[in-house]
Structure formats: structure tokens, C-alpha cells
Amino acid sequence: RKAKRRELGIPENDTVLILVGTHFMRKGMDRALLAVKNLKAKGLRCRLLIAGNDPFPAMNRRIREAGLSGSAFFLGPRRDVPALLLASDLMIHPAREEGAGAVLIEALAAGIPVVCTGGCGFSHYVAEACGLALEEPFSQSALEDAVADALSRLPELKERVRAYASTQDFQGRARVFAETAEAFAASR
């Protein structure tokens, strides 16, 4: 955590939100930027890291247009997402569309609380782990309230997520899929 924050120039006491994915308009990047902007206006200090495979100029323009230069950073595609997760305090994933959301599982496995929309395929894991899966239809104020609440309870939520993750077989999804596919093929 400390090494990655040092590399990114983030002080240890800063609160860091992270959004990971591609096709960021589907992932709700605009919603996340607005949440950070509104929370900062209310006095909450936080930074937003955005990692994924979208064009740098368009992403940086969106950050500038939101008035968040210096608070939100597009990092581009990364091979060090696990380290970025550990350097973060909270994942924000207000997606419009998300078939599954493996990144939600990755965050939970890393012990990072997640705020996501209820439409994400794996939002039930988030609801079980930390109760921060937002009900549909989407509400910007509900997102901001959930993020503010999560930030006010980070130590408790991190402990809760770690305890939850220690009881889950996140790695077993591939095995379960293979067993299901084999059973289906055998029935044919």
C-alpha cells in the first residue's frame, strides 16, 4: 500500500477511491466524478483513481470538465490493479451496465469495501460483504450518501469485508463453471 501510494504521489492519510474497468460511460465514470465533486464541495477530501483501457485524451477531458484536475486521475490500462486496490480505501462502481463485475470480487478479495449499483452481476457479493449495493433505479444522491457513509466507517467496513472474503471461495468460480459445463455436456 505504502509503496504504491508513494509511486503515485498520494500521501498516506489521503482517502482514495478507485474505479476500474473499460467503457467508462457504461461503468458510470460520470456518476463517480460527480460524486467526488459533490463530496469535496461538502468538505470530504478524497481522490479518485481511474484505471482501464479507454482513450487518455477523452478521459482527461472529462476529468477537467468535472473540475477535478488534481483530485481525479486517469491511469490508463494497468497490470498492477491488485496493488492499486491495496493502495485504495474504497471502490466505487456506479455502473449503468455490468454483466458480472469480476473487479468487484477482486476488490472484496483484497479487503476493499465496494459501493456499486444493484444492476452489477456480482452486486449480491457486495451487499453481503458490506451492504453497499445501491438499489435500482439509480440515484446520484444515494450514491453520494453511500460513499460518504462508507468513508465515515472505513475501518469497520474493511474489517467486515476481510472477514467476509476469508469465508468465500472466489477462486472456485472457474471450477464451478467447468463442473456445470461438464455436467451439461454429459447430459447431451
GUFI-39108 format. One record per residue (C-alpha): residue number from 1; residue in one letter; chain; x, y, z. Coordinates in Angstrom, 3 decimals, always signed. Each point is the difference from the previous one (the first is absolute). Layout:
! GUFI-39108
+-----+---------+--------+----------+----------+----------+
| num | residuo | cadena |       c1 |       c2 |       c3 |
+-----+---------+--------+----------+----------+----------+
| NUM |       A |      A |        X |        Y |        Z |
...
+-----+---------+--------+----------+----------+----------+
This chain:
! GUFI-39108
+-----+---------+--------+----------+----------+----------+
| num | residuo | cadena |       c1 |       c2 |       c3 |
+-----+---------+--------+----------+----------+----------+
|   1 |       R |      A |   +0.000 |   +0.000 |   +0.000 |
|   2 |       K |      A |   +2.660 |   +2.475 |   +1.072 |
|   3 |       A |      A |   +2.278 |   -0.759 |   -2.959 |
|   4 |       K |      A |   -2.798 |   +0.399 |   -2.570 |
|   5 |       R |      A |   -1.210 |   +3.231 |   +1.620 |
|   6 |       R |      A |   +3.558 |   +1.322 |   +0.007 |
|   7 |       E |      A |   +0.336 |   -0.918 |   -3.696 |
|   8 |       L |      A |   -3.241 |   +1.849 |   -0.790 |
|   9 |       G |      A |   +0.846 |   +2.994 |   +2.207 |
|  10 |       I |      A |   -2.933 |   -0.567 |   +2.346 |
|  11 |       P |      A |   +0.518 |   +0.825 |   +3.676 |
|  12 |       E |      A |   -0.810 |   -2.849 |   +2.388 |
|  13 |       N |      A |   -2.742 |   +1.980 |   +1.752 |
|  14 |       D |      A |   -1.921 |   +0.826 |   -3.212 |
|  15 |       T |      A |   -3.190 |   -1.929 |   -0.678 |
|  16 |       V |      A |   +0.122 |   -1.758 |   -3.367 |
|  17 |       L |      A |   -2.955 |   -1.257 |   -2.019 |
|  18 |       I |      A |   +0.612 |   -2.226 |   -3.004 |
|  19 |       L |      A |   -1.979 |   -0.805 |   -3.149 |
|  20 |       V |      A |   +1.329 |   -2.798 |   -2.208 |
|  21 |       G |      A |   -1.317 |   -1.169 |   -3.355 |
|  22 |       T |      A |   -0.445 |   +0.871 |   -3.642 |
|  23 |       H |      A |   -2.750 |   +1.835 |   -1.842 |
|  24 |       F |      A |   -0.229 |   +2.429 |   +2.879 |
|  25 |       M |      A |   -3.278 |   +1.583 |   -0.996 |
|  26 |       R |      A |   -1.601 |   -3.430 |   +0.529 |
|  27 |       K |      A |   +1.932 |   -0.315 |   +3.260 |
|  28 |       G |      A |   -1.409 |   +3.327 |   +1.235 |
|  29 |       M |      A |   +3.168 |   +2.065 |   +0.003 |
|  30 |       D |      A |   -2.063 |   +3.168 |   -0.365 |
|  31 |       R |      A |   -1.989 |   -1.014 |   +3.080 |
|  32 |       A |      A |   +3.215 |   -0.660 |   +1.938 |
|  33 |       L |      A |   +1.499 |   +3.346 |   -1.042 |
|  34 |       L |      A |   -3.150 |   +1.850 |   +1.028 |
|  35 |       A |      A |   -0.037 |   -1.817 |   +3.344 |
|  36 |       V |      A |   +3.609 |   +0.982 |   +0.703 |
|  37 |       K |      A |   -0.674 |   +3.591 |   -1.054 |
|  38 |       N |      A |   -3.102 |   +0.281 |   +2.210 |
|  39 |       L |      A |   +1.660 |   -1.706 |   +2.966 |
|  40 |       K |      A |   +3.001 |   +2.323 |   -0.279 |
|  41 |       A |      A |   -2.407 |   +2.976 |   -0.021 |
|  42 |       K |      A |   -1.377 |   -1.338 |   +3.304 |
|  43 |       G |      A |   +3.507 |   -0.109 |   +1.483 |
|  44 |       L |      A |   +0.885 |   -3.680 |   -0.524 |
|  45 |       R |      A |   +3.547 |   -0.313 |   -1.260 |
|  46 |       C |      A |   +0.549 |   -2.867 |   -2.395 |
|  47 |       R |      A |   +1.761 |   -0.901 |   -3.209 |
|  48 |       L |      A |   -1.314 |   -2.186 |   -2.804 |
|  49 |       L |      A |   +2.237 |   -2.377 |   -1.928 |
|  50 |       I |      A |   -1.382 |   -1.276 |   -3.298 |
|  51 |       A |      A |   +1.776 |   -2.948 |   -1.589 |
|  52 |       G |      A |   -0.958 |   -1.624 |   -3.280 |
|  53 |       N |      A |   +0.195 |   -0.097 |   -3.736 |
|  54 |       D |      A |   -1.688 |   +3.142 |   -1.310 |
|  55 |       P |      A |   +1.610 |   +2.839 |   -1.999 |
|  56 |       F |      A |   +2.140 |   +2.333 |   +2.139 |
|  57 |       P |      A |   -1.050 |   +3.287 |   -1.666 |
|  58 |       A |      A |   -3.733 |   -0.638 |   +0.411 |
|  59 |       M |      A |   +0.374 |   -1.199 |   +3.582 |
|  60 |       N |      A |   +2.194 |   +2.918 |   +1.031 |
|  61 |       R |      A |   -2.404 |   +2.438 |   -1.697 |
|  62 |       R |      A |   -2.888 |   -1.426 |   +2.050 |
|  63 |       I |      A |   +2.023 |   +0.425 |   +3.191 |
|  64 |       R |      A |   +0.812 |   +3.631 |   -0.905 |
|  65 |       E |      A |   -3.625 |   +0.729 |   -0.939 |
|  66 |       A |      A |   -1.085 |   -1.355 |   +3.396 |
|  67 |       G |      A |   +2.399 |   +2.448 |   +1.656 |
|  68 |       L |      A |   +1.956 |   -2.832 |   +1.597 |
|  69 |       S |      A |   +3.517 |   +0.488 |   -1.375 |
|  70 |       G |      A |   +2.244 |   -0.791 |   +2.943 |
|  71 |       S |      A |   -2.677 |   -2.153 |   +1.675 |
|  72 |       A |      A |   -0.833 |   -2.597 |   -2.666 |
|  73 |       F |      A |   +2.658 |   -1.811 |   -2.006 |
|  74 |       F |      A |   -0.359 |   -2.211 |   -3.068 |
|  75 |       L |      A |   +2.795 |   -2.562 |   +0.179 |
|  76 |       G |      A |   -0.754 |   -1.842 |   -3.239 |
|  77 |       P |      A |   +0.285 |   -3.769 |   -0.392 |
|  78 |       R |      A |   +1.928 |   -1.518 |   +2.888 |
|  79 |       R |      A |   +1.616 |   -3.313 |   +0.843 |
|  80 |       D |      A |   +0.181 |   +0.899 |   +3.682 |
|  81 |       V |      A |   -3.717 |   +0.133 |   +0.836 |
|  82 |       P |      A |   +0.457 |   -2.157 |   +3.133 |
|  83 |       A |      A |   +2.536 |   +2.529 |   +1.333 |
|  84 |       L |      A |   -2.292 |   +2.892 |   -0.975 |
|  85 |       L |      A |   -2.819 |   -1.645 |   +1.933 |
|  86 |       L |      A |   +2.194 |   -0.341 |   +3.073 |
|  87 |       A |      A |   +1.004 |   +3.671 |   -0.314 |
|  88 |       S |      A |   -3.693 |   +0.966 |   -0.035 |
|  89 |       D |      A |   -2.525 |   +0.322 |   +2.787 |
|  90 |       L |      A |   -3.265 |   -0.522 |   -1.873 |
|  91 |       M |      A |   -1.060 |   -1.229 |   -3.424 |
|  92 |       I |      A |   -2.760 |   +1.977 |   -1.673 |
|  93 |       H |      A |   -1.777 |   -1.764 |   -2.862 |
|  94 |       P |      A |   -3.261 |   +1.799 |   -0.897 |
|  95 |       A |      A |   -0.431 |   -1.934 |   -3.256 |
|  96 |       R |      A |   -2.897 |   +0.411 |   -2.394 |
|  97 |       E |      A |   +0.741 |   -3.463 |   -1.410 |
|  98 |       E |      A |   +2.143 |   -2.723 |   +1.514 |
|  99 |       G |      A |   -0.607 |   -3.607 |   -0.928 |
| 100 |       A |      A |   +2.140 |   -1.376 |   +2.785 |
| 101 |       G |      A |   +2.592 |   +2.352 |   +1.424 |
| 102 |       A |      A |   +2.961 |   -2.202 |   +0.853 |
| 103 |       V |      A |   +1.758 |   +3.144 |   +1.204 |
| 104 |       L |      A |   -2.534 |   +0.178 |   +2.842 |
| 105 |       I |      A |   +1.132 |   -3.456 |   +1.122 |
| 106 |       E |      A |   +3.646 |   +1.023 |   -0.361 |
| 107 |       A |      A |   -0.579 |   +3.010 |   +2.279 |
| 108 |       L |      A |   -1.828 |   -2.069 |   +2.602 |
| 109 |       A |      A |   +2.725 |   -2.652 |   -0.096 |
| 110 |       A |      A |   +2.529 |   +2.787 |   +0.633 |
| 111 |       G |      A |   -2.025 |   +1.152 |   +3.007 |
| 112 |       I |      A |   -1.215 |   +3.199 |   -1.661 |
| 113 |       P |      A |   -3.614 |   +1.067 |   +0.587 |
| 114 |       V |      A |   -2.026 |   +0.633 |   -3.162 |
| 115 |       V |      A |   -2.886 |   +2.325 |   -0.807 |
| 116 |       C |      A |   -1.739 |   -1.219 |   -3.164 |
| 117 |       T |      A |   -3.328 |   +0.142 |   -1.751 |
| 118 |       G |      A |   -2.407 |   -2.863 |   +0.531 |
| 119 |       G |      A |   +0.010 |   -0.764 |   -3.719 |
| 120 |       C |      A |   +3.545 |   -1.381 |   +0.130 |
| 121 |       G |      A |   +0.023 |   -3.757 |   -0.406 |
| 122 |       F |      A |   +2.022 |   -0.587 |   +3.162 |
| 123 |       S |      A |   -1.674 |   +2.713 |   +2.085 |
| 124 |       H |      A |   -1.424 |   -2.665 |   +2.309 |
| 125 |       Y |      A |   +3.553 |   -0.693 |   +1.207 |
| 126 |       V |      A |   +0.415 |   +3.703 |   +0.761 |
| 127 |       A |      A |   -3.335 |   +0.053 |   +1.839 |
| 128 |       E |      A |   +1.060 |   -3.005 |   +2.093 |
| 129 |       A |      A |   +3.492 |   +1.328 |   +0.684 |
| 130 |       C |      A |   -0.713 |   +3.611 |   +0.856 |
| 131 |       G |      A |   -3.620 |   +0.880 |   -0.793 |
| 132 |       L |      A |   +0.944 |   +2.618 |   -2.591 |
| 133 |       A |      A |   -1.785 |   -1.233 |   -3.132 |
| 134 |       L |      A |   -2.367 |   +2.803 |   -1.011 |
| 135 |       E |      A |   -3.556 |   -0.806 |   -0.964 |
| 136 |       E |      A |   -1.215 |   +0.759 |   -3.503 |
| 137 |       P |      A |   -1.059 |   +2.352 |   -1.478 |
| 138 |       F |      A |   +3.218 |   +1.919 |   +0.456 |
| 139 |       S |      A |   +0.055 |   +3.097 |   +2.190 |
| 140 |       Q |      A |   +3.015 |   +2.332 |   +0.051 |
| 141 |       S |      A |   -0.836 |   +1.145 |   +3.514 |
| 142 |       A |      A |   -0.214 |   -3.628 |   +1.186 |
| 143 |       L |      A |   +3.459 |   -0.613 |   -1.504 |
| 144 |       E |      A |   +1.439 |   +3.029 |   +1.742 |
| 145 |       D |      A |   -1.649 |   -0.929 |   +3.296 |
| 146 |       A |      A |   +1.355 |   -3.564 |   -0.257 |
| 147 |       V |      A |   +3.525 |   +1.216 |   -0.767 |
| 148 |       A |      A |   -0.096 |   +2.547 |   +2.857 |
| 149 |       D |      A |   -1.324 |   -2.676 |   +2.356 |
| 150 |       A |      A |   +2.660 |   -2.490 |   -1.089 |
| 151 |       L |      A |   +2.772 |   +2.559 |   +0.436 |
| 152 |       S |      A |   -1.229 |   +0.780 |   +3.513 |
| 153 |       R |      A |   +0.170 |   -3.725 |   +0.894 |
| 154 |       L |      A |   +3.065 |   -1.162 |   -1.924 |
| 155 |       P |      A |   +1.796 |   -1.899 |   +2.778 |
| 156 |       E |      A |   -3.189 |   -1.905 |   +0.918 |
| 157 |       L |      A |   -0.857 |   -0.701 |   -3.656 |
| 158 |       K |      A |   +3.511 |   -1.172 |   -0.859 |
| 159 |       E |      A |   -0.078 |   -2.435 |   +2.909 |
| 160 |       R |      A |   -3.458 |   -1.207 |   -1.027 |
| 161 |       V |      A |   +1.095 |   -0.495 |   -3.630 |
| 162 |       R |      A |   +3.158 |   -1.863 |   +1.043 |
| 163 |       A |      A |   -2.050 |   -2.299 |   +2.241 |
| 164 |       Y |      A |   -2.477 |   -0.610 |   -2.841 |
| 165 |       A |      A |   +2.762 |   -0.651 |   -2.550 |
| 166 |       S |      A |   +1.656 |   -2.526 |   +2.309 |
| 167 |       T |      A |   -3.154 |   -2.151 |   -0.157 |
| 168 |       Q |      A |   -0.484 |   +0.125 |   -3.788 |
| 169 |       D |      A |   +1.361 |   -2.181 |   -2.778 |
| 170 |       F |      A |   +0.403 |   +2.754 |   -2.587 |
| 171 |       Q |      A |   +2.564 |   -2.106 |   -1.870 |
| 172 |       G |      A |   -2.470 |   -2.879 |   -0.339 |
| 173 |       R |      A |   -2.186 |   +1.739 |   -2.568 |
| 174 |       A |      A |   +2.014 |   -1.502 |   -2.860 |
| 175 |       R |      A |   -0.239 |   -3.488 |   +1.535 |
| 176 |       V |      A |   -3.770 |   +0.325 |   +0.489 |
| 177 |       F |      A |   -0.396 |   +1.191 |   -3.602 |
| 178 |       A |      A |   +2.089 |   -2.925 |   -1.295 |
| 179 |       E |      A |   -1.986 |   -2.517 |   +2.056 |
| 180 |       T |      A |   -3.291 |   +1.487 |   -1.232 |
| 181 |       A |      A |   +1.173 |   -0.031 |   -3.623 |
| 182 |       E |      A |   +1.219 |   -3.595 |   +0.311 |
| 183 |       A |      A |   -3.293 |   -1.111 |   +1.558 |
| 184 |       F |      A |   -1.926 |   +1.731 |   -2.787 |
| 185 |       A |      A |   +2.206 |   -1.616 |   -2.678 |
| 186 |       A |      A |   -0.383 |   -3.434 |   +1.622 |
| 187 |       S |      A |   -3.778 |   +0.366 |   -0.015 |
| 188 |       R |      A |   +0.067 |   +0.512 |   -3.747 |
+-----+---------+--------+----------+----------+----------+
